[in-house]
Every structure is written in C-alpha cells, then in structure tokens.
Amino acid sequence: MTATAELPTPLTTARYRDVLTAPHVARLLAGAVIGHLPVAMAPLAILLTVRAGHGSLAQAGTLAAVYGLATALGQPLLGRLLDRRGHTLTLTLTISLSTAAFTGLALLRPADQPAAAAVLAALAGLATPPLEAALRVLWPHVLHHNGQRRAALALDGCAQELVFIAGPLLVLLLDAAAGSFVVLAATALTGLGGTILFLTADPARTWKPTLTANARRRSPLRAPGLRALVTAFFGTGVAVGALNVVALTAAERHHASYLSTLIPAALAVGSLTGGLVCGRHPWPGTPTAQLRCIAGGLLLGLLPQLADPDPAWAVVAAAVPGLFLAPLLITAFTLLGDLAPDGTLGEASAWLIACLGLGQSAGTALAGAAGSSGPTDAALIALAGAALACAVLTATRHRLTPPATASERRPPQ
C-alpha cells in the first residue's frame, strides 16, 4: 500500500442528539449494547454458578478464563465471516450457538461435570456474536458526514464502557433475586434479545459484502498499518488489565476493600468523559498524529500510580488515564476505515477488539505475578503496556498514514 503525505483532518463536528435521531442509529446502538452484555455478564455468572454448585474457586476461575479466551480468539474469525457472508448469516449462526451453549451451562450444573462445562463455555465464547465489528461496518453506510461518524464511534465506545459497568451489576441483582443458575439463562436471553433487535434493523438486514478478489485472498493483517494498530491495542490492553491488579493490591495495602471496585469504576468514568468530549469536539491534525498524542497522554496519566497514592487520591488518579482511553479507541477506529483493505473492515475491527482483550488478560496475569511485591510493580506493568503502544504508534507513523486510495473508498460526504 502506498502512503501519501499526511493531510489535516477536516474540522467537523456533530451533536449527539442529531446522531441519535438519525434513522436506525438508536436501534442499532441499543441492539449492539444489549447483545454485547453477555460478554460482561458471563465471567461473573460462571463464577457464581460454579461456586453455588460447591465447585472450587480454581475450577470457577478456569471456566471463566476459558470463556474469555475463546471470546477473544473467535472474534477475528467471525469478523471474516461477517465480511464474506454478511450480517444475517453471521449473527444468526453465532447467536444460535451461543444461546444454546449458555442454556446448556445453566442446565448442566458445571461444578458436577467440569469437562462438559469447559466445552460449553468455550463454545459460548467462540460463538459470541461480533456485534461491535458489525456495528462499525454499518456506520459509514448509515451516517455520511465524517463528524457524525466520529460522534457515533464515541457513543459506541462509551456504551461499551457502560456494558462492563452494567453487566456485573445485572448479574449480582439477578443472583440475589433468582439464584445463580438462573443468571446463565438470563445471560443467554439478553444476548438473544439484543442481537435480534440489531439484526432486524433495515441496515443490518440489507447490507451486502463487497469483497474484492484481492481481499478474499488476503487477511487485513497484511496491511502494515493495521499490524501496528493491533500491536498498540495489545499494549493498551496490558495497561488496562494491569490496573485491575493495581486496584486489588492497593485495596489490600490500605485495608480499604472498596478500592478494588472504585479504582476500575474511576477509570471507566474517566473513559466515558474523555470519549464524549473526543466525539463532540473536532481536533486539529491527522488521526495518526492524534493517536500518538493520546497514547502519550495515557502513558503520562499512569505515572501517578507509581507513587502508590492514598485511597482518595488513588481513585482520582485512576480517572486520569481513563480520559485518554476511549479517545484512543475512537481515533483508532476512525483511522481503521482508511487502513483496512476494501471489504475487510469487519475482520479488521474484530482484530483490534480481540487484541485489546488479549492484552487485558496478559496484563492481569503479568501484574498478578509482579503485584505480590506491591502495587508499584503492578503499576510498572501498566506503564510498560502503555509505553509499548506509544512506541509502536511513533515508530510506525508513516505506515499509519492512509493509502492513496482511501478517499476513493469513503462513502459520499
């Protein structure tokens, strides 16, 4: 792919109200968010179900990890299926398998049959409907103004933050009201309802893949710029995953158990705030330059964690890197439309999502091993992940410049 000189991004803006009232937007966004809730609900639901059946904590953790890993690994494959076969086949197939797997887990009593439970958990994860990728494929076809698309990506990113806040809370409420075994069935129904809402919207039903012959043979990872973004997302995921361990070690060190919840919540609030500001206001410079600046802000925002601040300041400090997290994702997905080869946007989006999740798992594992010596060591893992993202985006800035044909691929403005 031949790169051209960087040109400043046109300064355009859009009000969130105008985006949400545009045809189909609210329905697509609501369907994607509801349908994505099981990703946040399932790990906790599995833990509670296994423990309620008198299974060990190790068994519960392993089963939840199997689900999480399978979810991350399955998304790129499903993104490719989305690009080749469209929304109807991909989402119908995946939600059918996922719903059946969750229902089987609910009926099985996982603590009594660990091998069968592991197979069902893996199937539920692998068959997670690629709703994030499916939604991002549709934005250029639903919203034709670049400011509107950026605002839609901001709403999309902020909604995903809400998923990981609301999902565990919903599980806890259902568990208290109806019991652990009902939670897995409710998880299945939630995913089914959201996917149906999304899939029955006109843009999702009528969208057709437009793969070129070259794109059918090649993975979007062959594009150097996309490989750079994938690596940077992995580093960002490491930073986010390590912060969960920072929160836990800080809670233990200060004998303040609430920090294990408040620090991740503060990170999410910061991300929501940063995402809404990023999507509402235009920023100067190219998306590539913006990415480098935002990644640098994330790295600097993590520095206060090295000081192991007092509880009140620890919560405030956690919100600072969050301010840069959603803007980094929004800007990367904005740039992705120009970097991904024609007809591969679904798979490309899925790769970014998957690598962010894999990075979070790696960051949690690495920080967990390092955190036994204190929260500072876990914070160093978070900084290392952010530094990796920064270094990759800086070293590959020329590869992240959109190719000369990008303007030809964009929908009419």
C-alpha positions in Angstrom: 0.0 0.0 0.0 1.4 3.4 -1.0 1.2 6.1 1.6 0.6 9.7 0.8 1.6 12.8 2.8 -0.4 13.4 5.9 -3.2 15.9 5.5 -5.0 17.6 8.4 -8.4 16.1 9.2 -11.3 18.4 8.3 -12.6 20.1 11.5 -16.2 18.9 11.5 -18.5 18.3 14.4 -21.9 16.8 15.1 -24.3 17.0 18.1 -25.0 13.7 19.8 -28.7 14.4 19.6 -28.5 14.7 15.8 -26.7 11.4 15.6 -29.1 9.5 17.9 -32.1 10.8 16.0 -30.7 9.8 12.6 -32.6 6.9 11.1 -31.7 3.5 12.5 -28.9 4.8 14.8 -30.6 4.4 18.2 -31.9 0.9 17.3 -28.5 -0.3 16.1 -26.7 1.1 19.1 -29.2 -0.3 21.6 -29.1 -3.7 19.9 -25.3 -3.9 19.9 -25.1 -2.8 23.6 -27.8 -5.2 24.8 -26.4 -8.0 22.7 -22.9 -7.4 24.0 -23.9 -7.5 27.7 -23.2 -11.3 27.9 -19.5 -10.6 27.4 -19.5 -8.7 30.7 -22.1 -10.9 32.4 -20.8 -14.4 31.6 -17.5 -14.5 33.6 -19.1 -13.4 36.8 -22.2 -15.6 36.1 -20.0 -18.6 35.5 -18.0 -17.9 38.8 -21.3 -17.7 40.8 -22.8 -20.8 39.2 -19.8 -23.0 39.9 -19.5 -21.8 43.4 -23.2 -22.2 44.0 -22.8 -25.8 43.0 -20.0 -26.3 45.5 -17.2 -26.2 42.9 -13.8 -24.9 43.8 -12.6 -21.4 43.2 -9.9 -22.7 40.9 -12.5 -24.5 38.8 -14.7 -21.4 38.6 -11.7 -19.2 37.6 -10.6 -21.7 34.9 -14.0 -22.0 33.4 -14.4 -18.2 33.3 -10.9 -17.9 31.7 -11.8 -20.5 29.1 -14.8 -18.4 28.1 -12.8 -15.1 28.0 -10.0 -16.6 25.9 -12.4 -18.2 23.5 -14.3 -15.0 23.0 -11.1 -13.1 22.1 -9.9 -15.8 19.7 -13.2 -16.2 18.0 -13.8 -12.6 17.0 -11.4 -12.3 14.1 -12.7 -15.5 12.5 -16.3 -14.2 12.9 -15.3 -10.8 11.6 -14.0 -12.5 8.4 -17.3 -14.4 8.1 -19.1 -11.1 8.5 -17.1 -9.6 5.7 -17.8 -12.5 3.4 -21.3 -13.6 4.3 -22.9 -10.5 5.8 -24.8 -9.8 9.0 -27.8 -12.2 8.7 -25.9 -15.4 8.4 -23.1 -14.5 10.8 -25.3 -13.1 13.6 -28.0 -15.8 13.3 -25.4 -18.6 13.4 -23.4 -17.2 16.3 -26.4 -16.2 18.5 -28.0 -19.6 18.0 -24.8 -21.4 19.1 -24.1 -19.0 21.9 -27.7 -19.2 23.3 -27.6 -23.0 23.2 -24.2 -23.1 24.9 -25.3 -20.8 27.8 -28.6 -22.7 28.2 -26.6 -25.9 28.3 -24.4 -24.5 31.0 -27.4 -23.4 33.0 -28.9 -26.9 32.9 -25.7 -28.8 33.3 -24.5 -27.8 36.8 -20.9 -27.0 35.8 -19.4 -28.0 39.2 -20.5 -31.6 38.7 -19.3 -32.0 35.0 -16.3 -29.8 34.6 -15.2 -31.3 31.2 -18.6 -30.8 29.5 -18.8 -27.3 31.2 -15.5 -26.3 29.7 -16.6 -27.4 26.2 -19.8 -25.4 26.5 -18.0 -22.3 27.9 -15.6 -22.4 25.0 -18.4 -22.7 22.5 -20.3 -19.8 24.1 -17.2 -17.7 23.9 -16.2 -18.7 20.3 -19.8 -18.1 19.1 -20.0 -14.6 20.7 -21.8 -12.5 18.0 -19.4 -10.0 16.6 -21.7 -7.1 17.3 -19.0 -4.5 17.8 -17.5 -5.2 14.4 -20.9 -5.5 12.8 -21.9 -2.0 14.1 -18.7 -0.4 12.9 -19.1 -1.8 9.5 -22.5 -0.1 9.2 -21.6 3.4 10.5 -20.2 4.6 7.1 -23.4 3.4 5.4 -25.8 4.9 8.0 -24.0 8.2 8.6 -22.5 10.0 5.7 -20.9 13.0 7.5 -17.5 12.4 9.0 -18.3 14.4 12.1 -21.4 12.3 12.6 -19.4 9.1 12.2 -16.9 10.2 14.8 -19.7 11.1 17.2 -21.3 7.7 16.6 -17.9 6.0 17.3 -17.7 8.0 20.6 -21.2 6.9 21.6 -20.4 3.4 20.7 -17.2 3.4 22.7 -18.9 5.0 25.7 -21.7 2.5 25.5 -19.2 -0.4 25.7 -17.8 1.1 28.9 -21.4 1.1 30.3 -21.7 -2.6 29.3 -18.8 -3.5 31.6 -20.3 -1.5 34.4 -23.9 -2.6 34.0 -23.2 -6.3 33.1 -21.7 -7.4 36.5 -24.3 -5.3 38.4 -27.1 -7.0 36.5 -25.6 -10.4 37.3 -25.5 -9.6 41.0 -29.1 -8.4 41.0 -30.3 -11.5 39.2 -28.3 -13.7 41.5 -29.8 -12.1 44.6 -33.3 -12.3 43.2 -33.5 -15.7 41.5 -30.3 -17.6 42.2 -27.1 -18.4 40.3 -28.4 -21.0 37.9 -31.0 -18.5 36.5 -28.3 -16.0 35.8 -26.8 -18.0 32.9 -30.2 -18.4 31.3 -30.8 -14.7 31.7 -27.4 -14.1 30.1 -28.4 -16.2 27.1 -31.7 -14.3 26.7 -30.1 -10.9 27.0 -27.7 -11.7 24.1 -30.5 -13.2 22.1 -32.8 -10.2 22.6 -30.1 -7.6 21.7 -28.9 -9.5 18.6 -32.5 -9.8 17.3 -33.0 -6.1 17.9 -29.8 -5.3 15.9 -30.4 -7.8 13.1 -33.9 -6.8 12.4 -32.9 -3.1 11.7 -33.0 -2.3 8.0 -29.3 -1.5 7.5 -28.2 -4.8 9.1 -30.7 -6.8 7.0 -29.9 -5.2 3.7 -26.1 -4.7 4.0 -24.2 -6.8 1.5 -20.5 -7.6 1.5 -18.5 -6.1 -1.3 -15.2 -8.0 -1.2 -12.7 -7.5 -4.0 -10.9 -10.6 -5.3 -7.7 -9.5 -3.6 -9.4 -9.1 -0.2 -10.9 -12.6 -0.4 -7.4 -14.0 -0.6 -5.7 -11.7 2.0 -6.1 -11.0 5.6 -6.3 -7.4 6.6 -3.3 -8.0 8.9 -1.2 -8.0 5.7 -1.6 -4.2 5.8 1.4 -2.8 7.8 -0.7 0.0 9.4 -3.2 -2.5 10.7 -0.5 -4.6 12.3 0.8 -1.5 14.0 -2.7 -0.7 15.4 -3.2 -4.3 16.6 0.1 -4.2 18.5 -0.7 -0.8 20.0 -4.1 -2.1 21.1 -2.4 -5.1 22.7 -0.2 -2.8 24.7 -3.2 -0.7 25.7 -5.0 -3.8 26.9 -2.0 -4.7 29.0 -2.2 -1.4 30.7 -5.9 -1.7 31.4 -5.6 -5.3 32.7 -2.7 -4.4 35.0 -4.7 -1.6 36.5 -7.2 -4.2 37.9 -4.3 -5.7 39.8 -3.1 -2.3 40.9 -6.6 -1.7 42.4 -6.6 -5.0 44.2 -3.1 -4.6 45.7 -4.0 -1.0 46.7 -7.1 -2.3 48.5 -5.0 -4.8 50.4 -2.2 -2.4 51.2 -4.5 0.3 52.5 -7.0 -2.1 54.1 -9.7 -0.5 52.0 -11.6 -3.2 50.1 -13.7 -0.6 48.3 -10.7 0.4 46.2 -10.8 -2.8 44.2 -14.2 -1.6 42.8 -13.8 2.2 42.9 -10.5 2.3 41.0 -11.8 0.4 37.9 -15.0 2.5 38.2 -13.0 5.7 38.2 -11.1 4.5 35.1 -14.4 3.8 33.4 -15.8 7.3 34.4 -12.7 8.9 33.0 -13.0 7.0 29.8 -16.7 7.9 29.4 -15.8 11.6 29.9 -12.9 11.5 27.5 -14.9 9.7 24.9 -17.8 12.1 25.0 -15.5 15.1 24.7 -13.5 13.5 21.9 -16.5 12.7 19.8 -18.2 16.0 20.3 -15.3 18.4 19.5 -13.1 18.3 16.4 -9.3 18.1 17.0 -6.6 19.5 14.8 -4.0 17.4 12.9 -4.3 14.0 11.3 -5.7 10.9 13.1 -2.2 9.4 13.1 -0.8 12.5 15.0 -3.8 12.4 17.3 -3.1 8.8 18.1 0.5 9.5 19.1 -0.6 12.4 21.3 -3.4 10.4 23.0 -1.2 7.4 23.6 1.4 9.7 25.2 -1.3 11.2 27.4 -2.3 7.7 28.5 1.3 6.9 29.4 1.7 10.1 31.4 -1.7 9.6 33.1 -0.4 6.3 34.5 2.7 7.8 36.2 0.9 8.7 39.5 0.2 5.0 40.1 3.9 4.5 40.8 3.6 6.7 43.9 1.0 4.3 45.5 -1.2 7.3 46.5 -3.5 7.3 49.5 -7.1 5.9 48.9 -8.8 9.1 47.9 -6.0 10.2 45.5 -5.8 6.6 44.1 -9.4 6.9 42.9 -8.8 10.4 41.4 -5.5 9.2 39.8 -7.3 6.2 38.1 -9.6 8.6 36.3 -6.7 10.4 34.6 -5.6 7.6 32.2 -9.2 6.9 31.6 -9.6 10.3 30.0 -7.3 9.1 27.2 -8.6 5.5 26.8 -11.8 6.0 24.9 -10.3 8.8 22.7 -7.5 6.3 21.7 -10.1 3.7 20.7 -12.3 6.2 18.9 -9.4 7.7 16.9 -8.1 4.2 16.0 -11.4 3.0 14.7 -11.8 6.3 12.8 -8.5 5.6 11.1 -9.3 2.0 10.5 -11.7 2.7 7.8 -8.9 4.1 5.7 -6.2 1.4 6.6 -8.3 -1.8 6.2 -8.3 -3.1 2.6 -11.7 -3.0 0.8 -14.2 -5.4 2.2 -12.3 -6.3 5.3 -13.5 -3.7 7.8 -15.4 -6.3 9.9 -12.4 -8.6 10.4 -10.0 -5.6 10.9 -12.3 -4.3 13.7 -12.5 -7.7 15.2 -8.7 -8.0 15.3 -8.5 -4.7 17.3 -11.2 -5.8 19.7 -9.6 -9.2 20.2 -6.1 -7.9 20.8 -7.3 -5.4 23.3 -9.0 -8.3 25.2 -5.9 -10.5 24.9 -3.8 -7.6 26.2 -6.1 -7.2 29.2 -5.7 -10.9 30.0 -1.9 -10.7 29.6 -1.7 -7.5 31.7 -3.8 -9.0 34.5 -1.6 -12.2 34.5 1.7 -10.3 34.4 0.7 -7.8 37.0 -0.7 -10.5 39.2 2.7 -12.2 39.2 4.5 -8.9 39.8 2.0 -7.5 42.2 2.9 -9.8 45.0 5.8 -7.5 45.7 3.5 -4.5 46.0 1.3 -2.2 43.9 4.3 -0.3 42.4 5.4 -3.4 40.5 1.9 -3.9 39.1 1.8 -0.3 38.1 5.1 -0.8 36.2 3.4 -3.5 34.1 0.6 -1.0 33.2 3.2 1.6 32.3 5.1 -0.9 30.1 1.9 -1.7 28.2 1.2 2.0 27.6 4.8 2.6 26.6 4.6 -0.3 24.1 1.5 1.4 22.5 3.3 4.7 22.4 6.5 3.3 20.9 4.6 1.4 18.2 2.5 4.3 17.1 5.6 6.6 17.0 7.8 4.1 15.1 5.1 3.2 12.5 3.6 6.6 12.0 4.3 6.5 8.3 2.6 3.2 7.9 -0.5 4.6 9.7 -0.9 7.2 7.0 -4.0 6.3 5.0 -3.2 4.9 1.5 -3.8 7.0 -1.6 -7.0 5.1 -2.5 -8.6 5.7 0.9 -10.5 8.8 -0.3 -12.0 6.7 -3.1 -13.3 4.1 -0.7 -15.1 6.5 1.6 -18.9 6.8 1.2 -20.0 10.1 -0.4 -19.9 13.0 2.1 
